[in-house]
Amino acid sequence: MPKPTTQPTQPVETARRAAAQNPGLPSLPPGWVWTMLGEVCRPPQYGWTTKAVSVGDLKLLRTTDITSGYIDWHSVPYCAELPPDIEKYLLHDGDIVISRAGSVGYSMLIQKPPRAVFASYLIRFKPIYPWIEGRYLYYFLQSPHYWRAISEQTLGIAIPNVNAKKLRSISLPLAPLPEQRRIVARIEELFSQLDAAEEGLRRVQRNLKRYRAAVLKAAVEGRLVPTEAELARRRGGRGRSQTCPYETGAELLQRILAERRRRWEEREWAKLVEKAKKKAAQARRKAQGLPARIRDIPPKEWQAIPEEEYRRYLPKDDRWKQKYKEPAPPDTTDLPPLPEGWVWATVEMVGEVKGGKRVPKGHSYADGPTPYPYIRVTDFVDGTVRIEDLKYLKPETFEKIRKYTISSKDVFISIAGTIGVTGTVPEFLDGANLTENAAKITSLHGILPRYLHFVLSSPYGQGQISSRIISTNQPKLALFRIATIPIPLPSLAEQHRIVAEIERRLSVAREAEKAAEANLKRIARSRQAILKQAFEGKLVPQDPNDEPAEALLERTQRTRPQSVSKSRPAVRGDVDAAQQLSLFEDGEDTL
């Protein structure tokens, strides 16, 4: 057992000062000491500022490359410009990098890196080997104590960030070196068990995703439930016999198209009547010597014109019906064969595609709930609308875009951003406004909204949607392209049975997904509990023969320089390096 020091050295005094400045720190086991991250590492260093490119000679590790918990070096980009002193920024085995902006506080222990440097939004810490176990520090940087410190450091900052000075000052519970190694070994033993459990749950999630896709694929191919033709044969009939009649998809489509034309004629006739009434009102005004411009006639006036007065301005025959345009039939060239009794239709045949509307310029969302919900693409979840983060409109904003609403009888589809997300809104959101980044398929006849949603969500439907996306800097799905998507159409009775079976199976899958999510959260909590115990000295037993941590601090003090590396060169488009570093050291939070 080494002799205790008779007089506190500078690092020990620093450690005590750190503890004194944080009276809320928990007590530590014998042989441990509170210190600061900067006391056990060489001076921190900021990374190299340059653009990332896909081809080059020197890899550039960025914040986005470390946030997943591991580094995929194959996806790490290259430096657009090489630093004058490459060796200064080269990553080495055992380095620790911490993100200072963006995903603030995320860290990574570098292990066997290729030839690579680190970007300017990362700060490098080099543990003082062999007196400090690098993996001990790395696990500390994932612990609840560390994340609480990061949260306190970024509290109240408009753009959360930390600098080297803040990171160096984070309190660190330092164990004796042999205990550091025992703690790391125990953490990795327990984490390996959790990793295996987590991978099993991730596999369950992947299988559930494949299962959902398989259910929808079977549904749109007519394999999920017995078809009407099969049921007719089971009842003893053959096909369309008189004893077992059923409506085929082709007959349903004819009814749909007839209804589509009837609705068009109804709307067109209403327009003709309105036009005739306005002409009659205009003629009446002319006879009275009054101003007779149609646009100046109040609606109440022309709406009150009786039929005997406006009839003369209506068409005398049915030639106006010739303006009706039949929807184009689907192109079935590359489409798979359908079951008996099914037929190919298009979205345009069974409904109308209409767009949503953005919040007008100068308007903003209401501060709280109002009678006017506004549905965004981010609210589309699992074939319906998530209401937790729903936005609402002010009355004056709603009046501006009141025509762009959606009902529970419509199907929504995202057309920008995350394209192809479909579903239906719950009844209590009938009349909600719809974002301009989505469209609705409305005026549906002869097809169930949920059936259409499932078709569009299936592997077949998603493939049709993907093939219609315009590839630009901001990919978008045009409304007229949605209208041309071919839809496999069975009878209404079969649609009902298909939807019911899909809902039943997906309900079971959702429950399994919820269970997997709950267990994944439990694993995450277990990791944090393990780390909490580890850095409170409760994970492994202490050995009184271990050299106290205070002695480690004395050794680290003799081997470490005393200042932050300030030799980062300036590059084009960047502020002067010395000026930037002085801002960081002064505790400024501006990036």
N, C-alpha and C positions, 0 to 999 in steps of 0.2 A: 504494500500500500504506500503510495507516494506521500511524502511529508506535506502537510498543508502549508500554503504560503503564509508568511508572517505579516505581510503588508500588501494590501490590495494593489494590483497593477492597474494600468490605464484601462485595459479591456474589461477588467472586473468592475472598475468604477463606472465604466460606460454601461455595463449590464445592470448594475444597481440603479443607475440613473434612469435607465429605460423602465425598470420596474417601478421606480418612484413616480415617474410621470404617468404611469398607467395603474392606478391603485386598484382597478377592477380586475387585474390579471389574477388568475387562480394560483394558489400555492403549488409548488413543484416538489417532487420527491427529493430526498437527500442526494447530493451529487449533481443535480440539475441546476441550471441557472437561466434566468431571463436575460437575453441579449437582444441585439437588433440584427436584421438580415445583413446589413452592410458590414457588420463586425466579423462575419465568418466567410466573406467573399472578397475577392479582389475588387478594386474600384469598378463600378458598373460602366458600361459603354453603350452609346447609342449606335444604331446601325447606319448603313450606307443608303443615301438618298438617290434613287434613280428609278426610271420606269421599268416595268416588267415586260419582257418580250418572250415569244414562244420558242425562239431559237437563239442560241448563244454559246458562250464558252464557260460561263460561271453562273451557277444557280443562285437565285435570290429568294431566301426564305422570308415569307410574309406572315402577318397575323392570321390571314385566312387559311394558311397552311398548317396551323397548330391548334385550331379551335375544336377539331374533331377528336382530340386526345391521342392522335398518332400522326406521323408525317408520311405522306405518300410522295416520296422523292421523285417519282416519275411524273407527277402532276405539278411539281414546283417549277416556276418559270425561270427565265434567265435575266441577267442584268443587261439593260440597254447600254449602259456605260460602265466600264470597269473602274473601281476605285484606284487612285494613284498608288496606294499602299495596300495591295490585296491581302498581304499577310495579316494586317491589322484587323481585318473584318472576317477572316476565315473562321468558320465554325470548327470546333474540335470536340472530340469525345469528352463528355462530362460537362460541357457548357450548359447553362440554363438560360433560356430566353423568355422574357415576360412582355406581354403586349401592353403598351402604354396608352393606346387609343383604340376606338372601335370596340372590340371584345376585350374590354379593359381587365387586366389581371390574369388572363389566360397564360399558361406557362407550358414549357416543354423541356424535358431533359434530352439533350442531343446525344445520340448514340450512333457511332460509326457513320458519320455523315459523308456524303460525297464531297467533292470540291464545291463549296458553297459559302456565301456570305449572308448576312442577315439584314433585313430592310430597316428603314429609319423609324418605323413605328414599333420596333422591338428593342428591348434593352437587354444586354447580355450581362449575366452574373456568372463569375467563375468561382465555385466553391474552393476554399483553400485546402487542397489535398496535401497530405493524407490525413490531416487532422479533422476534416469535416467529410462526412459521407454524403456525396452528391444526391443519392436517391432519398436520403433522409430529408434534405431540403426540398426536393421535388415533391415528395408526398406532403410536406408541410404546406406547400403552395397550392394544395388542393383541399386543405383542411378548413373546417368552419371558422377557426380563429383567423386564418389568413383572409378568407372572403369577407368576414366581418370588418377587418381592417381596411380592405379595399373599398368596401361600401362606405365606411366613414371618411376615407380619403377623397371620395368622389361626390359626397353628399352636397347638394346645392350647386353643383357645377352644371351649366347649361349643356356643354358637350363633355360628358364624363371622360376623364383622362388622368393619368398619374405620371410623375416624372421620377428620375433616379433618386432624387432627394427623398421623396415620399416612400419609395420602395425600400430604400436603405434603412429607413427609420421604423419599419414594421417590426414589432416585437416578435421574438423567436424563442420558444422554449428549447434550450439546448441540453441534450442528454450526453452522458459520457460516451466516448467513441464506441466502445464495445456494445453498449446498449443501443446506440444508433443502429448498429448493424443487426442486432437482434430484433429491433422494432421493424426495420425494413424487411427482414426475412419473414416476420410474422404477418405484416401487412400483405406482402406478396403471396403468402400462403393462403390467407383469407380471401384476398382479391381474386386469386385464381379460381377459388370455389365459386365466388360470385360471378366471375367472368363466364364460367361454364353454365351457370344457371341463366345468366343474361343471354348468352348465345342460344340456349334452348328456347327462351321466350321470343327472341328475334326470329328464330326459325319458325315458331308458331305463327308469328305475325306474317312472315313471308308466305307460309302455307295458306293462311286465311285470305291473303290478297289473291293468291292463285285460285283458291276455292271460289271466291266471289266472282272472279273473271270466268271461271268454268261454269258457274250457275247461269250467268248472263249469256254466255256463249250457247249453252244448251237451250236456253229459253228462246233466243232469236232464231235458232235452227229447228225449233219444233220438237226438241227431244226432252224437254223438262216435264211436260205433262202429256197425257194422251191427246191426240188431235181429235177434232170433231169427227173426222172420217173413221178413225179407229174406234171411237165410242159407238158410232152408228153400226159398225160391223159387229161389235161386241153385243149390241142389243138385238142382233139377228138380221139386220137389214144389209143391203149391199149398196154402198154409195148413197145416192140420192133417192132411195126407195120411198114409197108413200108411207110405209110404216115407221121409218126413221128419218124424217126430213131434218135437214140442218142447212143453215145459210153458209155458203162458202165465202172466202175472202173476196173472190171476184164479184159476187153479188153484193157484198157489203160495199165494195169500192164503187159499184154503180150507184148505190144509194147515196154514198158520200158525194160523188160528183154531181148527182142530181140536186142534192141539198146545197152544194156549193154554188151551183148555177142559180138556184132559187133565191139564195141569200143575195147574190150579186144583183139579180133583177129587182129584188126588193129595195136594195140600197139605191140602185140606179133610178128606179121609178120615184123614190122619195126625192132625189135630186131634180128630176124632171118636174115633179109637182111644185117643188120650191121655186124653180125657175119660172114656171107658169104663173104662180101666185104673184111673183114680183112683176112680171110683165102686165098682169091684170091690174095690179096696184098702180103701175106706171101709167097705163091707159086711163084709169080713173082720174089720176092727178092731172093728166093733160087735158081731159075733158073739163076739169074744174079750174084750169088755168093756174095750177100750182107747180112748183119746181118738181121735175119728174125724173131726175137722175136716180137710177135704181139704188146706187150705193147710199143715197141720202134718205131712202125710205126706211122708217123705223120698223124693226122686226114685228112689233105688235100689229102694225098696220097691214103688212102683206100677209101675215099669218091668219088674219081675220077674213081674208077674201073667201067668199063661198064658192063651192065647186062649180055652180052654174056660170060663174063669172070667169073662172080661170080655165075651164075645160077646153075652151077654144084654142088655148095655147099648148095643149098637150099633143103628143104624136098621134097621128090618125091611124097608124098601123104598127106592126111589130118590128119594123126594120131597125129600131134602136137596140133590139136584142142581139143584133149581129155584131155589136161591139164587144160582146163577151169573148174572152180568150180562154180556151181550154188549157189547163196546165199540161206541160210537156210530159210525155210518158217517161218512166225511168229508163236509163241506159243499163240494160241487163247483161251487157257483153261479158263482163268479168264477175258477175254475181253468182253465188252458189245456187244450186237447185233448192226449191222450197218443198215442204211437205205437201201432201195432197190436201186441197182445200185452202191453201194459202195463195197470196198474190203479191206482186211487188207494186208498191205505190211510192209516192214521194211526199216529203214534208209539205210541199206546196199544195198537193192534192187534199191533204187532211186538215190543213190549217193555214194560218197567215203568220208570217215572220215580221215582227216589228221591233224596233230598237228602243232602248231606254234613253235617259236624258241626264246630262250632268247638272250639278247645282249651278245656277246662273252666275256669271261673273259679278262680283260685289256682294254675293250672298254667302252665308255660312250656315253650318248646322246649328240647330237649337242647343242650348246648354243642357237640356234634360228631355225626358219623354214628352212628346206632343201627340196629337191624333194623326200625325203624318210621318210614319216610318219611312226611312230611305234605305233600300237594300243595295249593298255593294257586293262585289265578287268575293271579298274576304269573308262575307257572311254565308257563302255557299259551302255547306258542309254535309257530307253523307246524304246527298239527294234531297236536302231540305235547307232551311235557313236557320243559322245559329243566332239567337237573339241576345246573347250576353253582351256583345259589343255593337248592337244595332244603333245606327244614327237616326236622328229625327230632324224634320224640317220645321221652320217657322211658318206660320200661316201665309205670310206674304210670299215666301219662297214656293210653297206648295201651289199657290195660285198661278205662278209663272210656268210650272211644269206639270199641271194637274192631269194632262192627257197621257202622261207616260207612266201609267200604273200597271200593276200585274195582279192577277187573281189566282186563287187556288185551282182554277180550271185550266190554267196555262202551264207551259213548261218553260223554265228559264235555261239559258245556255250562255256561258261566258264567251266573249268574242275578242277580248284583249287581255294581255297579261297572262294569266293561267287560262289558256283557251280550252274549251270543250267540257267544262264542268256543268253538269245539268242537274235538274231536279224540279220539284214543285214547292210552292210556298204553302204553309199551313193556313187554314181558313181564317184565323184571327188576324192574318196579315193581308187579307183581301183589300185591294185598293192602295197598297204601299207603292211608293215610287221606286223605279228601277234605274240603276246606274247606266250610264252610256256605255260602259264596258261589258254590257250583257244585252241579250235580246230575249224576247219572249215569243213562243209559238202559241198563238191564240186562236180563238174561233174554231176549236177542234170539234170535229164531228165524225162519229164512227170509230174513234180511237180513244182509248183511255189515256189521260195525261201520264199516269204512272207507267203504263206500258211503253209509251213513247220515250219517257225518260230512261227506262231500262234499256231500250233498243239503242239509244244514243250513248249510253254509258257502257255498253258492252264492248268487247274487243272489236267486233265488227263496226259498231257505230263510231268508236274513237278513231278507227282507221279511216272511215269516210270523212270525219271531221279533219283529221291531220292532212289528208290529201287536198283539202280545200283551203288551207291556211296560206295567206299571201306572205311569202318570205321577204321581209324587209328588216330595217333596223328595229322596228316595232311591229312584230308579226300581228296580224289581225284576221279575223274571220268575217267575210262580208255577208250581209243578210241574204243577198240573192243566191249565194253559194249554199247557205243552209237550206234554202227552199228546194234545192235539187237533190238532197240526200235521199237515196232509196230506202224505203221502210218495208220490212216484211210484214204483211198484214194478214192475220188470221181472223176468224169470226169474233164478234164481241164476246160471245160466251167463252171462247177459248182465251181471249185476252184476260178476262176476269180470273180464270183459273191459273193462267200463267203468272199474273201479278200476285195473286194470293200465295202461290208456291214460292215465288221469289222472296216475297216479304217474310214468309215463314223461315226460309233457309238463311236469309241475311240477318234476321233477328237472332238466330242461334249464333251466327258468326260474330255479330256485334257483342253479344254477351261474352263470347270467348275473347274477343279483342279487349273488352273492358277488363277482364280478369288478367290478361297479359299486361296491359298498361298498369294496373294496380300493382302487380308483382314487380314490374320494372321500377316503379316509384319506390317500392319497398326495398329493392336492391340498392337504389341510389341513396336512400336514407341509411341503409346498413353501411355503405361505404363511408358516409360522413360520420356515422357513429364510431366506426373502427378508427378513423383518423382522429376523431375527438379524443377517444381513449388513448390512442398512441401518443399524442402530444400533451397529454396530462399525466403521462407516466403510468398508465393503468393497463396497458396492453400486454406488457411482458414484465416479469419480476426484475427488481433491481439486484445488482451484485455489489455488495459493499467493497469488494476488491477492485472495482473499476476505478480508474483515475477520474477525479471530479472534472466536470465540464469547465470549471474555472481555469484549470490548467491548460485545457485546449485553447481557451481564449488567449492566454498568455502566448502560446506558440503562434496562433494566427496573427497576433499583433506584431510579432517579430518578422513575419514573412510577407505581410501585405503592405503595399503603398497606401498613402493616406488621402488621395484625391480621386475625383472622377476623371476618367479619360476625356480630355478636351481637345484632342487633335483631329477631330472629325473634319475632313476637308469640305470646303464649300463646293457646290456644284451648280450648274446652270439651273435657274428657276427656283433656287433654294435661298433662304436667308443665310447671312454669314454664320458659319458654324459656331464661332466663339460667342457671338451675340445670342444665338439660339440656346446654347448650353448655359450661358449665364442666366437666361430667363428661366430655364428648368431649375437651376440651382437656387434661384430666388424664390422658387415655389410657385411660379406662374403656371396657370392652367390653360393658357391660350395656345392653341396649336398653330 
